[in-house]
Amino acid sequence: MVFSAPLKFSIIKNANETCKFLKKITDFLKTKSTKNVIVFIDLFNVQYMTTDAVMYLLAIICNMKNRTERKISFKGNQPKDAEACKLLQQSGFFRFVKSAATRINQNGNNVQIISGQDVNGEIIKELVEFINRNCFTKIKFTQELYDVFVELMNNTVQHAYDKSEILSERNWYLYANANKEKIKIVFLDTGLGIAETVHRDWGEYFRDIARKDDGYYVESALKG
């Protein structure tokens, strides 16, 4: 089965098309009869890419690789666009998959994708040192950030999971990149998320409420 990514493969910059693409993959994988199949991820025509989309795709692949009873294989190609291809190579994506593709090693400007399941103080320490090194600041500057990442990782452990879902394992993924203007940090966990969690919690008490869009639940949760 072949799935072709949109020309702009980015949740941040092209949410609708990118999420539709990712949903097509997960919907196909949810089919109970899907077993012993090869899923081909076609990135060849991608002209623009951001790490958030790469990370989400990687989460899907890693989750399915660990579900050995399904015996699903993933294959794919790289973008022909030089910049998109470079981003994929330097993101750390190929550290998680078997491939002969070119890898760009981690350098002083980025922390390649890291994955885990529990709170990892060593990785947080590495991240805050990376931030201080690139911002020319001291450890005091990032003390509150340290606490933020502990909370993010801890939330991943505490989320409720449904083994029937594709992203059923409690994993988090982290990436950071620095340039002259800013430091960009991407953190992804494969929990249910605010909208789905709030909807399920409310459903225990108000079973007659019609399902609303995700934005409604997120806004309500943020308002307490």
C-alpha positions in Angstrom: 0.0 0.0 0.0 1.5 3.4 -1.1 0.8 6.6 0.8 2.1 9.8 -0.8 2.9 12.8 1.5 1.7 16.3 0.6 4.1 18.7 -1.1 4.3 20.6 2.2 4.7 18.0 4.8 4.3 20.0 8.0 1.7 19.9 10.8 2.7 23.5 11.7 2.5 25.0 8.2 0.1 22.6 6.5 -2.0 21.0 9.2 -5.0 19.9 7.1 -3.2 18.0 4.3 -0.5 16.6 6.6 -3.0 15.3 9.2 -5.2 13.8 6.4 -2.1 12.0 5.1 -1.2 10.6 8.5 -4.8 9.7 9.2 -5.0 7.7 6.0 -2.0 5.6 7.2 -3.4 5.1 10.7 -6.9 4.2 9.4 -5.4 1.6 7.1 -3.3 0.2 9.9 -6.4 0.0 12.2 -8.0 -2.5 9.8 -8.0 -5.8 11.6 -7.3 -7.7 8.4 -4.1 -5.6 7.8 -1.4 -8.2 8.4 1.8 -9.2 6.6 1.6 -6.1 4.4 4.2 -3.6 3.2 3.4 0.1 3.7 5.4 2.4 1.4 5.8 6.0 2.5 6.3 8.1 -0.6 8.1 11.4 0.2 9.7 11.9 -3.2 7.7 15.0 -4.2 7.8 16.7 -0.8 9.1 20.3 -1.3 8.9 21.5 2.3 9.2 19.5 5.5 9.3 20.2 9.3 10.4 17.9 12.0 7.0 17.8 13.8 5.5 15.8 10.8 8.6 13.6 10.6 8.4 12.8 14.3 4.7 11.9 14.1 5.3 9.6 11.1 8.2 8.0 13.1 5.9 7.4 16.1 3.5 5.5 13.8 6.3 3.4 12.4 7.9 2.6 15.8 4.5 1.7 17.3 3.7 -0.7 14.5 7.2 -2.3 14.5 6.7 -3.3 18.1 3.4 -5.0 17.4 4.9 -8.1 16.1 1.7 -10.0 15.6 0.8 -7.7 12.7 4.1 -8.2 10.8 3.8 -4.9 9.0 6.9 -3.7 7.0 7.6 -0.1 6.2 9.5 1.1 3.2 9.8 4.5 1.6 11.9 7.1 -0.3 13.5 10.5 0.4 12.4 13.8 -1.0 14.0 14.9 -4.3 14.1 18.5 -2.9 17.6 19.0 -1.5 16.5 21.0 1.6 13.7 18.7 2.5 16.0 15.7 2.1 18.6 17.4 4.3 16.1 18.0 7.1 15.0 14.4 7.0 18.6 13.2 7.2 19.7 15.6 10.0 16.5 15.0 12.1 17.7 11.6 13.3 14.9 9.8 11.6 17.2 7.2 10.1 18.6 6.2 13.6 15.2 4.5 14.2 14.7 2.7 10.9 16.9 0.3 8.8 18.0 2.2 5.7 21.1 2.7 3.5 20.1 6.4 3.3 22.6 9.1 4.1 22.7 10.1 7.8 23.8 13.5 9.1 25.3 13.1 12.5 24.2 15.3 15.4 26.1 18.6 15.6 26.2 21.7 17.8 23.1 23.1 16.1 20.7 20.3 16.9 19.7 17.5 19.2 18.5 14.7 16.9 15.2 12.9 17.7 15.4 11.1 21.0 12.7 8.7 22.3 11.8 7.3 25.7 9.0 6.2 28.0 9.9 7.6 31.4 11.3 10.8 32.9 15.0 10.9 31.8 17.1 13.4 33.7 20.2 12.8 31.6 18.4 13.8 28.4 16.8 16.8 30.0 20.3 17.8 31.3 21.6 17.4 27.7 18.8 19.6 26.4 19.2 22.5 28.9 23.0 22.5 28.3 22.3 22.7 24.6 20.0 25.7 25.2 22.5 27.4 27.5 25.3 26.8 25.1 23.5 28.3 22.1 21.9 31.1 24.1 25.1 32.0 25.9 23.2 31.7 29.2 23.8 29.9 32.5 22.0 27.0 34.2 19.8 29.4 36.2 18.3 30.6 33.0 16.9 27.1 32.2 16.0 25.9 35.7 12.2 26.4 35.0 12.6 24.7 31.6 14.1 21.6 33.4 10.9 21.4 35.4 8.7 21.8 32.3 10.4 18.8 30.6 10.1 16.7 33.7 6.4 17.4 33.6 6.0 16.6 29.9 7.8 13.3 30.3 5.9 12.5 33.4 2.5 13.2 31.6 3.5 10.6 29.0 3.7 8.0 31.7 0.4 8.9 33.3 -1.7 9.0 30.2 -4.4 6.5 29.7 -3.8 4.2 26.7 -6.0 2.1 24.5 -4.2 -0.9 23.0 -6.6 -0.9 20.1 -5.2 2.5 18.9 -2.3 2.6 16.5 -0.3 5.0 18.8 -0.9 2.8 21.9 2.6 2.8 23.4 3.5 5.4 26.0 6.4 7.0 24.2 7.7 10.5 23.9 9.9 12.0 21.2 12.0 15.1 21.5 14.0 17.2 19.0 15.8 20.6 19.2 17.4 22.9 16.7 19.2 26.2 17.1 19.9 28.9 14.6 20.8 32.6 14.9 17.3 33.7 15.6 15.7 31.0 17.9 15.8 27.6 19.4 13.0 25.3 18.2 12.0 22.4 20.4 9.5 19.8 19.3 8.0 17.4 21.9 5.6 14.7 21.0 3.9 12.0 23.1 1.6 9.3 21.9 -1.1 9.7 24.6 -4.7 10.5 23.9 -4.3 14.2 24.0 -6.4 16.9 25.8 -9.4 16.7 23.5 -9.8 12.9 23.6 -9.1 12.7 27.3 -11.6 15.4 28.3 -14.2 13.9 26.0 -13.9 10.5 27.6 -13.9 11.9 31.1 -17.0 13.9 30.5 -18.7 11.0 28.8 -18.7 9.2 32.2 -21.1 11.8 33.6 -22.9 13.3 30.6 -23.5 10.5 28.1 -26.1 12.5 26.2 -23.7 15.3 25.2 -23.1 15.2 21.4 -19.4 15.0 20.4 -18.1 18.4 19.5 -15.0 19.4 17.6 -11.6 19.0 19.4 -11.1 22.8 19.7 -14.2 22.9 22.0 -12.7 20.4 24.4 -9.2 22.0 24.4 -10.6 25.5 25.1 -12.8 24.1 27.9 -9.9 22.3 29.5 -7.7 25.4 29.4 -10.5 27.3 31.1 -10.6 24.7 33.8 
